[in-house]
């Protein structure tokens, strides 16, 4: 169950050492924006050694540099052999960007005698072109299991101001969710950048959930408990989902073809949502 994703700089030994204890479902070890060009080589070694020696129990995602940079192949050559769960390519603008990265990962898996296809991808979409091509990106390769919206770079590309109200990214958010659901993959929301504004974070996370996002990323460990709570089913939702299935079983036992609960017909979409709630609750309890 991936509700929260925490960005951590790949060039900070102390942070990497404590990454497993910060409460997020996934950790994103960053080799891109958080690392200056002069520190790229050192960060690759540090992240590689952290994954190898620290035995992270959280899902490990490594954010690499964009394909137009001189760094991305070096990033993958250092990281793929230690088998991260996912690679996050950045500035992804089209399906071809995904295929370039995916094909190079395949090449490395063969070179190092690894199982082909084991390392998944979560493309970071942060440009106008990327948003327009969101479905093509989401469905470009079997390695893609989710897509991710980068709001700061997107608004810079759109030449507009990033605001707490988020009106300027509403279309991008909606387009991303539609693309992900159509492609059958998960979709993750951009971080809330005001570290001290917890009320704003909660409202923003609730809004993202209402649009259909699977979860939300963060740049601060202090945001993680709030994100996890928002993207977890409530006890009321869990009980309703249980009641839906209990009602269905009772109707079957009584030979009834029409099922209703609390005055509302139980149709296929309600059953699907109930199943999703129970699966999420079970995954959270199991720590998956």
N, C-alpha and C positions, 0 to 999 in steps of 0.2 A: 504494500500500500504506500504510494508515493504522494503525500499531501504537501510536503514542504521540501524545498531544495535550498541549501545554504551555500552561497559563494564564499570561497576561502582563497586568499592569495597563495600561489604556489611557491613563493619565495620567502615564506615566513615559517621557519622551523617550529616555533612555539605553537603557532596556530595549527599547523598540520599535526602536531603531537596530540593536541586536544580535540581534534575534529570529530572523533567518534562520540564525544560526550556533550555535544552542544544541542542535541534533541531533534535535529532534522531527520527526515526519512532518508534524504540523499544529501551527499556533500559534493559540491562542484569545485574541484581543485583547478585553479585558474592559471593558465599559462599565457593568457592574452592581455587584457587591459590592465590587470593588476601588476604586471611584470614589465619593467623597463627593458628596452632592447639590449642593453648591456648586461642584463641579468637573465636573459632567456636560457642560456646554456646551464647555468647553475640551478635555475628553477626546474628544468627538466630532470636533472639528476636528483634533486631534492624530492620532487613528486614521485619519481620512479622508486626511490628508496623508501619513501613513506608507505606507498602501496605494498611494497614487498615485505617490509619489516614490521609494520604496525598492526597488521591483521584487522583492518577496518571491518566492523560488522554492519555499517551503513552501506547503502548503495553508493558506489564511487563513480562519479562522472568527471571526466577531464575536459576542460574547455581549451581548445587549441586555437592557434592563430588562423586567420582566413587564408583561403587558397591563393589569393593574389599576393600574399606576403612571402618572404623567403624562409619562413620559420616552420610552416605547418608539417612538412614532411619530416623534419628533424623531431618535431613534437611527437608524431606518431611512431617514428622508429624507436624513440626512447620509451614510449608508454605502452604500446601494444603488447610487447612481450610479457609485461606484468599483469595482463588481463584485467583492465578496468571493466566495470559493467557497461559503461557507455562512453562514447566520445561526443563532445558538443562542438561541431564545426561552427564557425562564426561568420557573420556577414553573408549568410547563404541567400543568394538571390534567385536561384533557379534550380531545376532538377539536375542540370549538368554539374553544378557545384557538389551536390550530394554524391553523384556517381563518381566524380573524381576522387573524393575522400574514401568512399566505400571500396572502390577498386584498389586503392593503395593499401587499405586495411587488409583486403583479401590477399594482396601480394605479400604483405608482411606475415600474415597468418601462415601462408604456405612456406615462406622462408624460415620461419621459426618453428615449424612443425606443430602449429596450433590447430584446433578445431575451426573449420571455416564457418564464419557467420556468428561466432560466439560473442563478439563485441558489438553491441548495438549502437545506434546513433540517435541523437536528439538535436536536430538542426536549430540553430539560433537565428531567427528571422528578425532583422532590425533595420530594414530599408523598405522604401515604397515598392521597389521591384520585388522584394521577397514576399511582402504581403500580397501583392497581386498574383504571385505564383505559389501561394501557400499550399493549394491542393496538389500541384505538381511536385512540390518539395516533399509533402507528407507521404506521397505515394511513389516516390522515386526509386526506392530500394527496400528490400525486406528488412534491412538493418534498422530502418527508421521505425521507432516505436512511439515517438512523441515529437511534437514541435514546440517551440518556445518563443515567446514574444519579448524582444528587447526594446522597451519603451523609450529609453533615453536616446539611443542612436537613431531610432525610428523618427522621433520628433525632430532631431537635428537634421535628418535627411529631408523631412517634410518642411523644414524652415519655419517651424512653429514652436511655441513655448510649452514646455511640459508643466502641467498644473496639477494640483491635488484633486481637482474636480474630474480630470481625466477625459473631458469632452473630446480633446484632440486625438485620443487613441481609441475612442469608442468603436469607430468603424474597423480599425485594425484588429481590435479584440474580437469583434463579432465575426469578421472574415476568417480569423485564425481558428476559432472554435468550429465554424461551419466546415472549413477545410479538413480539420482533424477528424471530426465525426464522420465526414463523408469518406475519408481514407481509412477509418477504423483504427486511429491511433490516439494517444492521449495528447493533452495540450496544457501548457503551463504559462502562468501569467507573470508579467514583469514585476520586479521588486518595488516595494514602497520605499522611497528614498529618504523620507524624514525619519531618522532613527528614533527621535523622541516623541513623535506623534502616534501614540498607540491607538487612540480613538479613530484617527484617520485611517490607520492601517486596517483596523477591524472592518470599518465600513467599506474600504476598497476591496478587501478580501471577500466580504459578503457579496459585493457587486460582481466580482469576478466569478464567484461560484454560481451566482444567479444566471450568468451568461452561458455557463456550461464548462468552465475551466475545470480541469482535473485537480489542480493544485496551484500553489503560488511559490515563487522564489523569494529569497531574502538576501540582503547584504549584511544583516545584523542578527547574531544569535538571540538577541532579546525579542525579536519578532516571531521566532519559531513557535513558542507555545500558543500564541494567538492564531497563527496560520493553521496549526494543527487542529485547534479547536473548531475553527470555522469550517474546515474541510473534513471534519469527522461527523458522522451521523449523530443526531441527538438521541437521547433515550426515548423521547416521544416518537421520533421517526422510526427507530428500531422496533418499538412496540407496535406501531401501526403496521409495519412490514410483516411482523409476526402474525398480527391479526388477519392480514390479507390472506396469508397462506393457511391459517387455521380455518378461515371462512370458506376457502376453496375446498379444503379437505372435508369439512362438514357438509357442504353442498353435494360433493361427490357421494358421500355416504348416504345421503338422503335422496339421491337420484335427481337432484335439481340441476337444470341446465343453465339457469340464470342465477348469478351470484351478486349480492349487494352487501355493503358494509357501511354502517352508519348513514344509511339512506342514499348511498352512491353506488352505482354499478361498478363492479370490478371487471375491467376490460384488460386487454393485453398490455397497453402502456402502463397501467397501474401495477400490474404484476411484474413487468420488467423493472420498474423503478423500485419496487419492494425487494426484488432479488438483488439489485445493485446495492441497496442499503445494507442488506444482511451480509452480502459478500464483503463490503467495505468494513463493516463492524468486525467480521471474523478475521479479516486480514490485519486490522489494527490490533486485535487481541493476540494474534499470532506473531506480531512484530514483522510482518512481511511487507 
